[in-house]
């Protein structure tokens, strides 16, 4: 995250929205007006991504041909409403896919 772009995030986030802080590219100090947090009831959450080397290891692992996504449900586009119902029900194990064409 770049400290100079944080005010843009405050302006862009919806009422009740969340701003995720991922890393600190320009240092660890962040200054911003607190009023938008209160007026918009914004949540500010941080996350730790780990080192770049770990990310590269993950990308290499996912790129292996033997890793395939788990598909829970596949429906044709005209039945897309069924895919949304499946997601609303919860409990989907894997991806809910809508095919087009």
Secondary structure, 3 states (H helix, E strand, C coil): CCHHHHHHHHHHCCCCCEEEEECCCCCCCCCCCCHHHHHCCCEEEEECCCCHHHHHHHHHHHCCCCCCCCEEEEEEHHHHHHHHHHHHHCCCCCEEEEECC
